[in-house]
Amino acid sequence: MTYLLYIALGLAAGILGGMFGIGGGSILIPAMVFLFGLTQHQAQGTSLAIMIPPIGLLAALRYWQAGNVKLGMAGWVCLGFFIGGLLGAHLVQGVPDLYLKRFFGVFLLVVSLRMILTK
């Protein structure tokens, strides 16, 4: 069951990443902290491990050496993110630029307020 939640997170991050060009810092890290209870360090390290195929190998290695990477979680979320990125990129093509810009701004505002106002 946990693996399905990880894949769902990867799908959501991939879809939003494909739509808005964002991922780790604005989607994965807050989700791993608020939904899965990881520490900020663990969330950052795990997010970097998720991004290993395209970026972050050396940074993720350093986080892993410090014990701040959940490898199993990173692998499953990566799978969902891979598929979700394609879906998000496909879905957003018909959205007018002005609406996409507004959706992106609201999304970032909601995430930033949550990060600022919660412990």
Secondary structure, DSSP 8 states (H G I E B T S, - for coil): -HHHHHHHHHHHHHHHHHHHS--IIIIIHHHHHHTT---HHHHHHHHHHHTTTTS-HHHHHHHHHTT---HHHHHHHHHHHHHHHHHHHHHHTTS-HHHHHHHHHHHHHHHHHHHHH--
